[in-house]
Amino acid sequence: MNRHAQSLLLITLGLAAAWITLPTGEYLNYVRPGFRIPLLTAAAVLIALGVAGLVRRPAPAEHEDPAEHGHDHHGHDDHGHDEHGHDHSRGPRVAWLLGLPVLVIAVIAPPALGSYMASRGTGRAPAPPADSRQYGEIAVSVAPAQMSIGEYIGRAFQAQRGNPKALEGVRVRLTGFVTPRREGGWYLTRMKIACCAGDAVAFRVIVHGVPQPPADRWVQVTGTWRRPPAGTPPTDEQAMDATRAVPIQRPEQPYD
């Protein structure tokens, strides 16, 4: 790979990072929204480095013939072993691998994690909140209480541990995508990430009472918490009795 190819590759990589961050917002499929500024900064640095590599003048070793300076190559014969004739502007061939992310984004454009990854889980609920005071009593309202699946699981844990006002009897509305269950039925699922898609954890709730939509379909489900049978550990998966499941467009931010 010569110097110009290296520079063009850096510019292309920077433009790809800027493209998925600003016009399309596809970066939200892979990282949290807080990474927007670092991604744009990295894109600007890559583009600047690439432009600088294109406009800088090549070093003498890249274009001058050592014979012009009268060197006798220190007694070496003409087998191409003189150090001054080497082209130091060429980088290692492995540098072409920098083009793979651009190719993946342009050709494949991986979507946000869906039911396939969520179904790889262990059948256990995510860890409940350590502070039992994290969630207060839900205000009485005609409309269902809108909450994340993570909050629903946390409230269900509290209700099971002796604080029924946290969730019992309250109509709630949850948003997520459909994941089929091996045992039959389906989950309403939302992936939770701390940093990027690589550390994603599936937050999911078993849905009863409404037909299963197609896998990976995003829906809003309205219903109430289904109290588990007595003796069920709070760390088991939680469920809800649904009265309605409405298909929706995928949210701009697919992760919790």
C-alpha positions as CSV (number, residue, x, y, z in Angstrom):
1,M,0.0,0.0,0.0
2,N,1.6,3.3,-1.1
3,R,1.3,6.6,0.7
4,H,-1.7,7.9,-1.4
5,A,-3.7,4.7,-0.8
6,Q,-3.1,5.0,2.9
7,S,-4.3,8.6,2.9
8,L,-7.4,7.8,0.8
9,L,-8.2,4.9,3.1
10,L,-8.1,7.1,6.2
11,I,-10.3,9.7,4.5
12,T,-12.8,7.0,3.5
13,L,-12.9,5.5,7.0
14,G,-13.5,9.0,8.5
15,L,-16.3,9.7,6.0
16,A,-17.9,6.4,6.8
17,A,-17.8,7.2,10.6
18,A,-19.3,10.6,10.0
19,W,-22.0,9.2,7.7
20,I,-23.4,6.7,10.2
21,T,-23.2,9.3,12.9
22,L,-24.8,12.5,11.4
23,P,-27.1,11.8,8.4
24,T,-28.3,8.3,9.1
25,G,-27.9,7.9,12.9
26,E,-27.0,4.2,12.3
27,Y,-24.4,4.4,15.0
28,L,-27.2,4.0,17.5
29,N,-27.4,0.4,16.3
30,Y,-24.0,-0.3,17.8
31,V,-23.3,2.2,20.7
32,R,-25.0,4.5,23.1
33,P,-26.1,8.0,22.1
34,G,-23.3,9.4,24.3
35,F,-20.7,8.2,21.8
36,R,-21.9,10.7,19.1
37,I,-19.3,13.4,19.9
38,P,-16.4,11.0,20.2
39,L,-17.3,9.4,16.9
40,L,-17.5,12.7,15.1
41,T,-14.2,13.7,16.7
42,A,-12.5,10.5,15.5
43,A,-14.0,11.0,12.0
44,A,-12.6,14.5,11.8
45,V,-9.1,13.3,12.9
46,L,-9.1,10.5,10.4
47,I,-10.1,12.8,7.6
48,A,-7.5,15.4,8.6
49,L,-4.8,12.8,8.7
50,G,-5.7,11.6,5.3
51,V,-5.8,15.0,3.8
52,A,-2.4,15.8,5.4
53,G,-1.0,12.7,3.9
54,L,-2.2,13.7,0.4
55,V,-0.9,17.2,0.4
56,R,2.5,16.7,2.1
57,R,5.6,16.6,-0.1
58,P,7.2,13.2,-0.3
59,A,10.5,12.7,1.4
60,P,13.6,12.5,-0.8
61,A,14.0,8.8,-0.3
62,E,10.6,8.3,-1.9
63,H,11.6,9.8,-5.3
64,E,15.3,10.5,-5.6
65,D,17.7,8.2,-7.3
66,P,20.7,7.6,-5.0
67,A,22.9,7.5,-8.1
68,E,22.3,11.3,-8.6
69,H,24.3,11.9,-5.4
70,G,27.3,9.9,-6.6
71,H,27.0,7.2,-4.0
72,D,28.8,4.0,-4.7
73,H,26.4,2.0,-2.5
74,H,29.3,1.3,-0.1
75,G,30.7,-1.4,-2.2
76,H,27.6,-3.3,-2.8
77,D,26.8,-4.8,-6.2
78,D,23.7,-4.0,-8.3
79,H,21.4,-6.5,-6.7
80,G,19.1,-3.9,-5.3
81,H,20.4,-4.1,-1.7
82,D,21.2,-0.5,-1.2
83,E,19.3,1.0,1.6
84,H,18.9,4.4,0.0
85,G,16.8,3.0,-2.9
86,H,14.1,1.5,-0.7
87,D,10.6,3.1,-0.9
88,H,9.8,3.9,2.8
89,S,6.4,5.3,1.8
90,R,4.8,1.9,1.5
91,G,2.8,0.6,4.5
92,P,2.1,-3.0,5.4
93,R,-0.5,-4.9,3.4
94,V,-2.4,-5.6,6.5
95,A,-3.4,-1.9,6.5
96,W,-6.0,-2.8,3.8
97,L,-8.0,-4.4,6.7
98,L,-8.9,-0.8,7.7
99,G,-11.2,-0.9,4.7
100,L,-13.3,-3.7,6.1
101,P,-15.5,-1.5,8.3
102,V,-16.3,0.7,5.3
103,L,-17.2,-2.4,3.3
104,V,-19.4,-3.8,6.0
105,I,-21.3,-0.5,6.5
106,A,-21.7,0.0,2.7
107,V,-22.8,-3.6,1.9
108,I,-24.3,-5.2,5.0
109,A,-25.2,-2.3,7.4
110,P,-25.9,-4.6,10.4
111,P,-29.1,-3.7,12.1
112,A,-29.6,-3.4,15.9
113,L,-29.6,-6.6,17.9
114,G,-32.9,-8.5,17.7
115,S,-34.6,-11.7,18.6
116,Y,-31.8,-14.0,17.6
117,M,-29.4,-12.6,20.1
118,A,-32.1,-12.2,22.7
119,S,-33.0,-15.9,22.4
120,R,-29.4,-16.8,23.3
121,G,-30.1,-15.8,26.9
122,T,-30.2,-18.1,29.9
123,G,-33.9,-17.8,30.8
124,R,-33.1,-15.7,33.9
125,A,-34.1,-12.1,34.5
126,P,-31.5,-9.4,34.7
127,A,-30.3,-8.4,38.2
128,P,-32.9,-6.5,40.1
129,P,-32.1,-3.0,41.5
130,A,-30.1,-3.0,44.7
131,D,-32.1,-0.1,46.2
132,S,-35.7,-1.1,47.0
133,R,-36.6,2.6,47.1
134,Q,-35.6,3.1,43.5
135,Y,-39.2,3.0,42.2
136,G,-42.0,4.8,44.0
137,E,-45.8,4.3,43.8
138,I,-47.3,4.9,40.4
139,A,-49.8,7.7,40.3
140,V,-53.4,6.8,39.6
141,S,-54.3,7.6,36.0
142,V,-56.7,6.6,33.3
143,A,-53.9,6.1,30.8
144,P,-51.5,3.2,31.2
145,A,-48.2,4.0,32.9
146,Q,-45.4,4.2,30.3
147,M,-42.2,2.6,31.5
148,S,-39.2,0.7,30.2
149,I,-39.0,-3.1,30.4
150,G,-36.1,-2.7,32.8
151,E,-38.2,-0.6,35.1
152,Y,-41.1,-3.1,34.8
153,I,-38.7,-5.9,35.9
154,G,-37.4,-3.9,38.8
155,R,-40.9,-3.0,40.0
156,A,-42.0,-6.7,39.6
157,F,-39.1,-7.7,41.8
158,Q,-40.2,-5.2,44.5
159,A,-43.8,-6.3,44.3
160,Q,-42.7,-9.9,44.7
161,R,-40.6,-8.9,47.7
162,G,-43.4,-7.3,49.7
163,N,-44.1,-4.0,48.0
164,P,-47.2,-4.6,45.9
165,K,-47.9,-0.9,45.3
166,A,-44.8,-0.8,43.1
167,L,-46.7,-2.6,40.3
168,E,-49.6,-4.8,41.3
169,G,-52.9,-3.9,39.6
170,V,-51.4,-1.1,37.6
171,R,-52.0,-0.9,33.8
172,V,-48.6,-0.4,32.1
173,R,-47.4,0.1,28.5
174,L,-44.1,-1.4,27.4
175,T,-42.2,-1.1,24.1
176,G,-40.0,-3.7,22.7
177,F,-39.6,-6.3,19.9
178,V,-41.0,-9.8,19.7
179,T,-38.9,-12.8,20.6
180,P,-40.4,-16.3,20.3
181,R,-40.1,-18.6,23.4
182,R,-38.8,-22.2,23.1
183,E,-41.5,-23.3,25.5
184,G,-44.2,-21.6,23.4
185,G,-45.6,-18.1,23.5
186,W,-43.4,-15.0,23.2
187,Y,-41.4,-12.4,25.0
188,L,-41.5,-8.6,24.7
189,T,-37.8,-7.8,24.6
190,R,-35.5,-4.8,24.8
191,M,-31.8,-4.9,24.7
192,K,-29.9,-3.0,27.4
193,I,-26.3,-1.8,26.7
194,A,-23.8,-0.2,29.0
195,C,-21.3,0.8,26.2
196,C,-21.9,-1.0,22.9
197,A,-23.8,-3.8,21.3
198,G,-21.0,-6.2,22.4
199,D,-22.2,-6.0,26.1
200,A,-25.9,-6.1,25.4
201,V,-28.2,-7.9,27.9
202,A,-31.8,-8.9,27.0
203,F,-34.5,-7.5,29.2
204,R,-37.6,-9.5,28.4
205,V,-41.1,-10.1,29.7
206,I,-43.4,-13.1,29.0
207,V,-46.6,-11.9,27.4
208,H,-49.9,-13.7,27.9
209,G,-53.4,-12.9,26.5
210,V,-52.7,-11.6,23.0
211,P,-51.6,-13.4,19.8
212,Q,-47.9,-13.5,19.0
213,P,-46.8,-11.0,16.3
214,P,-44.0,-11.9,13.9
215,A,-40.5,-12.3,15.4
216,D,-38.5,-9.0,15.6
217,R,-41.7,-6.9,15.1
218,W,-41.7,-3.8,17.3
219,V,-44.8,-3.5,19.4
220,Q,-46.3,-1.6,22.3
221,V,-48.0,-3.9,24.8
222,T,-50.6,-2.7,27.3
223,G,-51.4,-4.9,30.3
224,T,-50.9,-5.7,34.0
225,W,-48.3,-7.6,35.9
226,R,-48.9,-11.3,36.4
227,R,-48.0,-12.3,39.9
228,P,-45.9,-15.5,39.8
229,P,-47.0,-18.5,41.9
230,A,-46.1,-18.5,45.5
231,G,-42.5,-19.6,46.1
232,T,-41.3,-18.5,42.7
233,P,-37.9,-16.7,43.1
234,P,-37.9,-13.0,42.2
235,T,-35.1,-13.6,39.8
236,D,-37.2,-15.7,37.5
237,E,-38.5,-14.1,34.3
238,Q,-41.5,-11.8,34.9
239,A,-44.7,-11.9,32.9
240,M,-47.7,-9.7,32.1
241,D,-51.3,-10.2,31.2
242,A,-51.7,-8.2,28.0
243,T,-54.9,-6.7,26.7
244,R,-53.4,-5.1,23.6
245,A,-50.3,-5.3,21.3
246,V,-49.9,-2.6,18.7
247,P,-47.3,-2.7,16.0
248,I,-45.0,0.3,15.8
249,Q,-42.0,1.6,13.9
250,R,-38.6,0.7,15.4
251,P,-37.6,3.5,17.8
252,E,-34.7,5.8,16.9
253,Q,-32.9,4.5,19.9
254,P,-33.4,0.7,19.9
255,Y,-31.6,0.0,23.2
256,D,-32.5,0.8,26.8
